[in-house]
Amino acid sequence: MDISIFGLGYVGCVNLACLAKSGHTIVGVDINKNKVASINQGNSPVSEPMLADIIKTQHSKNRVRATTNFLEAIESTDLSIICVGTPLLSSKKTLDLKNIFAITEQIGKGLIIKRKFHTIIIRSTVMPGTVDKIISLLEVSTGLRNKKDFAVVLVPEFMREGTSIYDYYNPPYVILGSDSEKGLKAAKNIYKNINAPVLEIGIKETEILKLVNNAFHALKICFSNEVGNICKKFNINAYKVMDIFCKDNKLNISTKYLKPGFAYGGSCLPKDLNALVAAANRQGLRVPLLKSAITSNNFHKEIAFELIRSFKKKNIGIVGLAFKNNTDDLRGSPAMYVARKLLANGYKLKIYDKNLHFVKIIGKNKKFMKESLPHIKNLKVDTLKELVRFSEVVVIFHKSPGIIKYIYNYPEKKFIDLVGHDNNGALKNYINIF
Ligand SMILES: NC(=O)c1ccc[n+]([C@@H]2O[C@H](COP(=O)([O-])OP(=O)(O)OC[C@H]3O[C@@H](n4cnc5c(N)ncnc54)[C@H](O)[C@@H]3O)[C@@H](O)[C@H]2O)c1
């Protein structure tokens, strides 16, 4: 296939080299004449392991060239890949997408002349809403129609500098975001030799995914560094600790704790995190990331409270009071926190928790329950039916499939879901926290 690649930086050059190696004929486009000249001499404008060799070989096979003439590049190709830089604005408020929109304008001009279906793949990192804007800019500037005359497909790039060629062939997945079947087919075709699952997801989810992935990578790095700093203060070998930490593929390095839901709680996690932060602070060490986890968790409880308050109703039903499902442990329960705050603000409450049997609650759990909610016996009901009948707003803190039928049967009551049940998105009385 004849492909034009806009932007000959790290991402553009790696895509150029690897796609040429797959047998495609590539023309690179850049505003930087030195980069263009470099490619035309068979050299790589950027330094990455293996890249120079691939470009040299593919140049000698006449599969790669470069130009500053964007019109010629669009006219002579069937598909364009946008790899231009999207740096952070100096205000730090968003990514600067001016390069993306400059290329969009150029592609529009090319399409008016070319009058043949063209696929545009975006590999640059963008902000939510960018693809829609590109499509509408192209439609308005050319009079052409999305899906009929052109297609836009977002394919986030997951390579890391230093291992970019290896990463190009071995990404975690190939994500395709587009509303065009023809565009998706073209993208699948050019990335077919990549060793990874191909996932077609919505455009908006694709747009945010790369930002979310990088945010998580930053969290991991900062977490390890804060652990390193704490260990050093206590004369503990941080490398050993994190090596063992990473061997836990069940809870640590796993999908556990990575589903959006409600705040954490319980008798262990909150106290241990607090103790670790306090120990670090006592050693004169700041651990802003760990500390902010406590702030973030508290904030999430307030979000739930504010959401309940926004409905301006007084009778509130709570589904699940223990700190999580399938336990009767109330200690550190975030649901308990919200319940107490509701009572303190004059709301009337009823609580349903299938695991809460007062005769079985003993020891510290009982003490905590009596101190936190002394009148809990008057608040507890034995069935979901009783709870729903009493409530104007039902707040679901635990996964409870049994609640679904009530959401359908009581359209006049609001159901706030903090834990993400499926299939109720279309119901007006069903409010998912996310
Ligand atoms: N570098 C990485 O490791 C990496 C990894 C994944 C994703 N990304 C994303 O990919 C995109 C590109 O990153 P990069 O590191 O390759 O950027 P880069 O800064 O190395 O290269 C960008 C290139 O785009 C060119 N350019 C700018 N405006 C142009 C225009 N109007 N026409 C033609 N060329 C133009 C520049 O001259 C430059 O050569 C960014 O959105 C980045 O966030 C980068």
PDBQT file of the ligand as one rigid body, heavy atoms in Angstrom, charges set to zero:
ROOT
HETATM    1  N1  LIG A 501       8.034   9.486  21.712  1.00  0.00    +0.000 N 
HETATM    2  C1  LIG A 501       7.360   8.485  22.232  1.00  0.00    +0.000 C 
HETATM    3  O1  LIG A 501       7.913   7.590  22.878  1.00  0.00    +0.000 OA
HETATM    4  C2  LIG A 501       5.883   8.370  22.012  1.00  0.00    +0.000 A 
HETATM    5  C3  LIG A 501       5.220   7.174  22.330  1.00  0.00    +0.000 A 
HETATM    6  C4  LIG A 501       3.865   7.076  22.100  1.00  0.00    +0.000 A 
HETATM    7  C5  LIG A 501       3.165   8.150  21.608  1.00  0.00    +0.000 A 
HETATM    8  N2  LIG A 501       3.826   9.319  21.341  1.00  0.00    +0.000 N 
HETATM    9  C6  LIG A 501       3.043  10.429  20.781  1.00  0.00    +0.000 C 
HETATM   10  O2  LIG A 501       3.265  10.448  19.379  1.00  0.00    +0.000 OA
HETATM   11  C7  LIG A 501       3.317  11.795  18.907  1.00  0.00    +0.000 C 
HETATM   12  C8  LIG A 501       4.656  12.082  18.254  1.00  0.00    +0.000 C 
HETATM   13  O3  LIG A 501       5.665  11.925  19.211  1.00  0.00    +0.000 OA
HETATM   14  P1  LIG A 501       7.208  12.000  18.801  1.00  0.00    +0.000 P 
HETATM   15  O4  LIG A 501       7.970  11.688  20.031  1.00  0.00    +0.000 OA
HETATM   16  O5  LIG A 501       7.444  11.187  17.574  1.00  0.00    +0.000 OA
HETATM   17  O6  LIG A 501       7.320  13.565  18.457  1.00  0.00    +0.000 OA
HETATM   18  P2  LIG A 501       8.612  14.339  17.923  1.00  0.00    +0.000 P 
HETATM   19  O7  LIG A 501       8.590  15.667  18.562  1.00  0.00    +0.000 OA
HETATM   20  O8  LIG A 501       9.838  13.488  18.038  1.00  0.00    +0.000 OA
HETATM   21  O9  LIG A 501       8.307  14.502  16.376  1.00  0.00    +0.000 OA
HETATM   22  C9  LIG A 501       7.223  15.231  15.872  1.00  0.00    +0.000 C 
HETATM   23  C10 LIG A 501       7.540  15.584  14.433  1.00  0.00    +0.000 C 
HETATM   24  O10 LIG A 501       6.393  16.226  13.884  1.00  0.00    +0.000 OA
HETATM   25  C11 LIG A 501       6.863  17.236  12.981  1.00  0.00    +0.000 C 
HETATM   26  N3  LIG A 501       5.801  18.171  12.659  1.00  0.00    +0.000 N 
HETATM   27  C12 LIG A 501       5.232  19.099  13.468  1.00  0.00    +0.000 A 
HETATM   28  N4  LIG A 501       4.289  19.790  12.789  1.00  0.00    +0.000 NA
HETATM   29  C13 LIG A 501       4.261  19.273  11.516  1.00  0.00    +0.000 A 
HETATM   30  C14 LIG A 501       3.490  19.531  10.359  1.00  0.00    +0.000 A 
HETATM   31  N5  LIG A 501       2.554  20.487  10.357  1.00  0.00    +0.000 N 
HETATM   32  N6  LIG A 501       3.723  18.804   9.255  1.00  0.00    +0.000 NA
HETATM   33  C15 LIG A 501       4.658  17.825   9.256  1.00  0.00    +0.000 A 
HETATM   34  N7  LIG A 501       5.416  17.539  10.325  1.00  0.00    +0.000 NA
HETATM   35  C16 LIG A 501       5.218  18.245  11.437  1.00  0.00    +0.000 A 
HETATM   36  C17 LIG A 501       8.047  17.839  13.729  1.00  0.00    +0.000 C 
HETATM   37  O11 LIG A 501       8.886  18.589  12.874  1.00  0.00    +0.000 OA
HETATM   38  C18 LIG A 501       8.708  16.579  14.290  1.00  0.00    +0.000 C 
HETATM   39  O12 LIG A 501       9.670  16.041  13.399  1.00  0.00    +0.000 OA
HETATM   40  C19 LIG A 501       3.001  12.661  20.135  1.00  0.00    +0.000 C 
HETATM   41  O13 LIG A 501       1.624  12.877  20.182  1.00  0.00    +0.000 OA
HETATM   42  C20 LIG A 501       3.444  11.801  21.287  1.00  0.00    +0.000 C 
HETATM   43  O14 LIG A 501       2.756  12.134  22.479  1.00  0.00    +0.000 OA
HETATM   44  C21 LIG A 501       5.167   9.447  21.514  1.00  0.00    +0.000 A 
ENDROOT
TORSDOF 0
